[in-house]
Amino acid sequence: MRDMVERRDDMGNGKLRLVVDGDGDVSVALVLPGYGFLDVEFCVPGTGGGKSPRTHRALRALFDAMVADEKERPDA
């Protein structure tokens, strides 16, 4: 499985980046030119973190959607 995907936003040069680490935790980053990036992490439920299981599942679904979008429109 891929471990990182990012998509450029529709209105500018910013990017949304999702990273799934080896444990399955998901990091979400906003990458903004000239500002760097900010990220947050949502852990796999049941491994000491995992306080937001629905959010974690939604982020995994978003990851899959972003991969599909990239295949369909890699230049976007």
FIDO-796788 format. One record per residue (C-alpha): residue in one letter; x, y, z. Coordinates in Angstrom, 1 decimal, decimal comma, padded with zeros to 4 digits, m for minus. Layout:
<atoms>
ATOM   resn     east    north       up
ATOM      a        X        Y        Z
...
</atoms>
This chain:
<atoms>
ATOM   resn     east    north       up
ATOM      m    000,0    000,0    000,0
ATOM      r    001,1    003,6   m000,7
ATOM      d    002,0    005,5    002,4
ATOM      m    001,7    009,1    001,1
ATOM      v   m000,6    011,0   m001,2
ATOM      e   m001,0    014,8   m001,8
ATOM      r   m003,3    016,9   m003,9
ATOM      r   m003,0    020,5   m004,9
ATOM      d   m006,0    022,6   m003,8
ATOM      d   m008,4    023,8   m006,4
ATOM      m   m007,9    027,5   m005,7
ATOM      g   m004,2    028,0   m005,2
ATOM      n   m000,9    026,5   m004,6
ATOM      g   m001,5    024,8   m001,3
ATOM      k   m001,6    021,0   m000,9
ATOM      l   m003,3    018,5    001,3
ATOM      r   m001,0    015,7    002,2
ATOM      l   m002,0    012,4    003,9
ATOM      v    000,6    010,0    005,3
ATOM      v   m000,2    006,5    006,6
ATOM      d    002,7    005,3    008,8
ATOM      g    003,7    001,7    009,4
ATOM      d    001,3    001,4    012,3
ATOM      g   m001,6    002,7    010,3
ATOM      d   m001,7    006,1    012,0
ATOM      v   m002,7    008,9    009,6
ATOM      s   m001,1    012,3    009,5
ATOM      v   m002,8    015,1    007,8
ATOM      a   m000,8    018,1    006,6
ATOM      l   m001,6    021,4    004,9
ATOM      v    001,4    022,4    002,8
ATOM      l    001,4    026,2    002,1
ATOM      p    004,1    027,8    000,0
ATOM      g    006,1    030,3    001,9
ATOM      y    004,7    029,0    005,2
ATOM      g    005,9    025,4    005,3
ATOM      f    003,4    022,9    006,6
ATOM      l    001,2    022,1    009,7
ATOM      d    000,2    018,5    010,5
ATOM      v   m001,9    016,5    012,9
ATOM      e   m002,0    012,8    013,5
ATOM      f   m004,9    010,4    014,2
ATOM      c   m003,8    007,1    015,6
ATOM      v   m005,2    003,6    015,0
ATOM      p   m008,0    002,9    017,5
ATOM      g   m007,0    000,5    020,3
ATOM      t   m003,2    001,1    020,3
ATOM      g   m002,8    003,7    023,0
ATOM      g   m004,1    006,5    020,9
ATOM      g   m007,1    006,2    018,7
ATOM      k   m009,3    008,7    020,4
ATOM      s   m011,2    009,4    017,1
ATOM      p   m012,0    006,1    015,4
ATOM      r   m014,6    007,5    013,0
ATOM      t   m012,2    010,3    012,0
ATOM      h   m009,5    007,8    011,5
ATOM      r   m011,7    005,7    009,2
ATOM      a   m012,8    008,8    007,3
ATOM      l   m009,2    009,8    006,7
ATOM      r   m008,4    006,3    005,4
ATOM      a   m011,3    006,7    003,0
ATOM      l   m010,1    010,1    002,0
ATOM      f   m006,6    008,7    001,4
ATOM      d   m008,2    006,1   m001,0
ATOM      a   m010,2    008,9   m002,7
ATOM      m   m007,1    011,0   m003,2
ATOM      v   m005,2    008,1   m004,7
ATOM      a   m008,1    007,5   m007,1
ATOM      d   m008,3    011,2   m008,0
ATOM      e   m004,5    011,2   m008,7
ATOM      k   m004,9    008,3   m011,1
ATOM      e   m007,7    010,0   m012,9
ATOM      r   m006,3    013,5   m013,0
ATOM      p   m002,6    013,4   m012,0
ATOM      d   m002,0    017,0   m013,2
ATOM      a   m004,7    018,5   m010,9
</atoms>
